[in-house]
Amino acid sequence: MRRICVIFTILIFSVVNANACDYEFSNFGDSKDAIFAKSEVPPISFPDTFGGESVIIPINEICNDEKLKFSKLEYFFIENKLVRIDLIRILQNDRNLMDHAMQKYGKFDLPKKVQVNDWRGSYSWEKGNELITYAVFDIPDGHAENLRILNKLYFNNIADYYEKVGKWEDSQKE
């Protein structure tokens, strides 16, 4: 009987791990090579003139979580170092990304008397060296969810990047 319980426990944990969605397989600070190596379909890359580069990939290339189907992953690099991960889910009539964020990074309270699907807003919290922000907002014909993960060790890189972008934007007004 004990052997059956052990086998059953191992089987359950194997299934849970198989369904885990590990989009943080590459560490913050790593180059984009890991992202390109992980996906069978080449990710789409958008470099900019400020040292930033967005690498976009459908989430199903990284994990098989049916609840996150139709989501996209965006890995953002500055000087070829991973500094931000975004999961974006649009026009889906659920809060699967919110559920995922709460399960993976910790729960947060929503306003009382507001149904989950009616709530719009954002919530930010910390977990270890990561700053997590979940947001849901209206867009034409529906809503969008965004889960953003930043590593505190790269805040200066991000700030310097956005300072360059801001200076360029200001120069375009003149």
DAMO-V821159 format. One record per residue. N is the residue number from 1. RES is the residue in one small letter. PHI is phi in whole degrees, -180 to 180 (NA if undefined). D_LAST is the distance of its C-alpha to the last C-alpha in Angstrom with 1 decimal. Layout:
{{N	RES	PHI	D_LAST} {N	RES	PHI	D_LAST}}
//
This chain:
{{1	m	NA	78.2} {2	r	-62	76.0} {3	r	-61	75.1} {4	i	-64	74.0} {5	c	-63	71.7} {6	v	-65	70.2} {7	i	-63	69.6} {8	f	-62	68.1} {9	t	-63	65.7} {10	i	-62	64.6} {11	l	-62	64.1} {12	i	-61	61.9} {13	f	-66	59.7} {14	s	-66	59.4} {15	v	-66	58.2} {16	v	-61	55.7} {17	n	-68	54.3} {18	a	-67	54.2} {19	n	-90	52.1} {20	a	-64	49.7} {21	c	-108	46.2} {22	d	-102	45.0} {23	y	-82	41.4} {24	e	-99	41.0} {25	f	-65	43.4} {26	s	-99	40.8} {27	n	-79	40.1} {28	f	-58	36.7} {29	g	97	35.7} {30	d	-73	37.5} {31	s	-80	36.1} {32	k	-74	35.6} {33	d	-57	38.8} {34	a	-64	40.8} {35	i	-66	39.0} {36	f	-65	39.6} {37	a	-74	43.2} {38	k	-75	43.9} {39	s	-94	43.0} {40	e	-77	45.1} {41	v	-97	42.2} {42	p	-61	39.3} {43	p	-65	36.3} {44	i	-91	33.0} {45	s	-118	30.4} {46	f	-126	26.6} {47	p	-76	25.2} {48	d	-124	21.5} {49	t	-85	19.6} {50	f	-107	19.6} {51	g	94	23.4} {52	g	-100	24.1} {53	e	-153	26.5} {54	s	-95	27.9} {55	v	-118	31.5} {56	i	-112	32.8} {57	i	-150	36.5} {58	p	-64	38.8} {59	i	-62	40.6} {60	n	-66	44.0} {61	e	-77	43.5} {62	i	-106	43.7} {63	c	-144	46.1} {64	n	-109	48.5} {65	d	-76	48.0} {66	e	-59	48.5} {67	k	-70	46.9} {68	l	-103	43.5} {69	k	-54	43.9} {70	f	73	40.8} {71	s	-97	38.5} {72	k	-123	36.1} {73	l	-106	35.4} {74	e	-126	32.1} {75	y	-98	32.4} {76	f	-113	29.1} {77	f	-116	29.3} {78	i	-122	27.1} {79	e	52	28.3} {80	n	61	31.2} {81	k	-122	32.4} {82	l	-67	33.0} {83	v	-124	31.1} {84	r	-156	31.1} {85	i	-126	33.3} {86	d	-122	32.6} {87	l	-110	35.2} {88	i	-128	34.0} {89	r	-137	36.4} {90	i	-121	35.5} {91	l	55	37.7} {92	q	-111	40.9} {93	n	-89	43.2} {94	d	-158	44.0} {95	r	-126	42.7} {96	n	-63	43.9} {97	l	-70	40.9} {98	m	-62	41.4} {99	d	-59	45.0} {100	h	-62	44.2} {101	a	-61	41.8} {102	m	-68	44.5} {103	q	-70	47.2} {104	k	-84	45.4} {105	y	-115	43.4} {106	g	121	45.3} {107	k	-79	45.6} {108	f	-139	43.6} {109	d	-86	44.6} {110	l	-96	43.3} {111	p	-59	43.5} {112	k	-66	47.0} {113	k	68	48.0} {114	v	-115	45.1} {115	q	-67	46.1} {116	v	-53	44.5} {117	n	-72	43.2} {118	d	-94	41.7} {119	w	-72	39.8} {120	r	-128	36.0} {121	g	152	34.1} {122	s	-143	33.8} {123	y	-144	35.9} {124	s	-122	35.3} {125	w	-154	38.1} {126	e	-110	39.1} {127	k	-143	41.8} {128	g	62	42.5} {129	n	-88	39.4} {130	e	-105	37.6} {131	l	-108	35.4} {132	i	-110	35.9} {133	t	-130	33.9} {134	y	-112	35.3} {135	a	-140	33.4} {136	v	-134	34.4} {137	f	-149	32.3} {138	d	-76	32.5} {139	i	-135	31.1} {140	p	-55	32.1} {141	d	70	35.9} {142	g	162	36.5} {143	h	-142	35.2} {144	a	-129	33.9} {145	e	-115	35.1} {146	n	-138	33.2} {147	l	-117	35.0} {148	r	-117	32.8} {149	i	-121	34.5} {150	l	-120	32.9} {151	n	-105	34.7} {152	k	-59	34.2} {153	l	-66	34.8} {154	y	-113	31.4} {155	f	-59	29.2} {156	n	-64	27.7} {157	n	-61	26.9} {158	i	-66	25.2} {159	a	-62	23.3} {160	d	-62	22.1} {161	y	-60	21.1} {162	y	-69	19.1} {163	e	-66	17.4} {164	k	-61	16.3} {165	v	-62	15.2} {166	g	-62	13.3} {167	k	-62	11.4} {168	w	-64	10.5} {169	e	-61	9.5} {170	d	-63	7.3} {171	s	-69	5.7} {172	q	-78	5.5} {173	k	-79	3.8} {174	e	-78	0.0}}
//
